[in-house]
Amino acid sequence: MAIENCSRCGVQLVVPQDAQTIRCAVCQAITRVHSYYPLAQARESATRFTSGLISMVSSNISGMTGSVSSSSYPVPGYGSYYAQPPIRPVLQLPLPSMHGRKRALLCGVSYRGKSYKIKGSINDVKCMRYFLVEKFGFPNDSILMLTEDETNPLKIPTKENIRLALRWLVQGCQPGDSLVFHFSGHGSKQLDYDMDEVDGFDETLCPLDYETRGMIVDDEINETIVRPLPQGATLHAIIDACYSQTVLDLPFVCRMNREGYYTWEDQTRSPYKGTSGGLAFCISACDDNQTSVDTTVSQSPIYLIDLQKK
């Protein structure tokens, strides 16, 4: 990492390696970086991701139909902060192998019977499972799905079950592992009480029982699946929910326009919330101040991401 002074207010900014410009979190001014630092691994990952978006738009999931699921119904309001309880044992049920190079946690929450129900979230994760298995070689037994269709009560997307599954996702993670976290459901936000957010709000995910058990806060998500990532391991998160841009609390946000020009925004606050040497990417449905909608489409949604196919 390098340090660059903001061109407007002069505050010191932590510059991601290879960034050309950076947005100041204090005054929002964009500063041109005077020095460039090659980062082969990040550049290679970004190149693979971009080329994947362009080249793989063909029908990857033939014969399947679905809908893009998100929040078009009333969004859960700003609530209280729910502190993370002591670490508990991993789910006590037959789980996918956690010793392979590839592992995925797919959560689809439809909130059946509620006024804010979502139509396509369960279909979303089914499509994602098909995509991971057929296009990226993920073993079926390395994927854990939490949906309301499951008969095992420990695979229902409740707050406690999602928490335990997130810990399972990174347990025993080793260099070379490729991890995926996909959440399709409602997202919300609440006041930031520990002063580590640029916009003053913590982003949240809404489990099936959030009305009684509370939401899952971005601080907890970051501590559970981002910070433990060792060097050589990669995490891709695909979050289809409202207010989801920084729901993993990653240190930097990349914004790119239609012409391909991009800027990096420094989201760094104390304490630092990066990985333990690994790479973490989050592909979000919308910005932290935006909502996404539940819409029916003629083809199934196709998520085009680099999952380190090997």
Secondary structure, 3 states (H helix, E strand, C coil): CEEEECCCCCCEEEECCCCCEEECCCCCCEEECCCCCCCHHHHHHHHHHHHHHHHCCCCCCCCCCCEECCCCCCCCCCCCCCCCCCCCCCCCCCCCCCCCCEEEEEEECCCCCCCCCCCCHHHHHHHHHHHHHHHHCCCHHHEEEEECCCCCHHHCCCHHHHHHHHHHHHCCCCCCCEEEEEEECCEEEEECCCCCCCCCEEEEECCCCHHHHCCEEHHHHHHHHHCCCECCCEEEEEEECCCCCCCCCCCEEEEECCCCCEEEEECCCCCCCCCEECEEEEEECCCCCCCCCCEECCCCCCCCCCCCCC
